Amino acid sequence: MHRTSSPESVRPSQRARTPRQWLYALWKFSRPHTIIGTSLSVLGVYLVARSYGGTSTSWLWLLGAWLACIFGNVYIVGLNQLEDVAIDRINKPHLPLASGEFSLNQGRGIVLGTGIAAIALASVQGPFLLGMVALSLAIGTAYSLPPIRLKRSPFWASLCIFSVRGAIVNLGLFLHATQKLGLPLRFTPEIIALTLFVLVFTFAIAIFKDIPDLEGDRQYNISTFTVRLGPQAVFDLSRWVLTACYGGMALGAIALPGANAPFLVATHLGALGLFWALSTRVDLQSQRAIADFYQFIWKLFFLEYLLFPAACLLS
């Protein structure tokens, strides 16, 4: 793997030594907000599929799919940290590799182990899950690893993020779930609507996430939309993208026969109103305020995997 810093630059005095310290460092290494998002997407897509019925009552396959996705998630975010140690010391000094809690060799071991585990678990559960996991890992590798390193381009970086979280995960998990439930293998209007919503939503996440990372990205020539356009322009763009996202779901709810339209309209307009109310209070000169609002956007992302399945189950 390409190194952004030498092993000698990792500070051993900060090394995680006790089991509790090591597990906490692993939790930070896995980027908890992405783990929560992945977990809720697995559950949410399953519930959408389950709203159509099905013959299977076993939960073991769902547990296996969740574990495969979690291992894949850790591989992708871990590889990104391995390649961005120097940048993270500026943008995210709390991360285990940047702080020295993990050595580079420990990071490599975790990434290699989780990548192998993700493929191994997916391969014994069916072709749809295997295809979804393998494609996600391939894109995640191309995103971070030289010489391709797609994250250097704002267009390709955004495309990687929203194609995996928006399309590949949702559609792959849905096909896997319908197969395990004994349902017809087809994309329903509801899963298409959820996929389109998440696709647009993750584009907003992809461009917003670089606002707090401006300084480090600029120093290491990572050409993000924030570096090119400035924080205010990207912040405003992300607000209008999410507005279109929520507005589109509210308007399109009537065309979804398998979802409760009044519930979808009320909850999505309510979430949009809260989003705009909080967005007007964000101080773009404050790194803490930007980071807090970014985490709020992720909470809205989490919420969608609860609201949309609920609308399907209520129909």
Buried (B, 14 or more C-beta within 10 A) or exposed (E): BEEBBEEEEBEEEBBBEEEEBBEBBBEBBBBEBBBBBBBBBBBBBBBBBBBBEBEBEEEEBBEBBBBBBBBBBBBBBBBBBBBBBBBBBBBBEEBBBBBBBBBBEBBBEBBBBBBEBBBEBBBEBBEBBBBBBBBBBEBBBBBBBEEEBBBBBBEBBBBBBBBBBBBBBBBBBBBBBBBBBEBEEEEBEBBBBBBBBBBBBBBBBBBBBBBBBBEBBBEBEBBBBBBEBEBEEBBEBBBEBBBEBBEBBBEBBEEBEBBBBEBBBBBBBEBBEEBEEEBEEBEBEEBEBBBEBBEBBBEBBBBBBBBBBBBBBEB
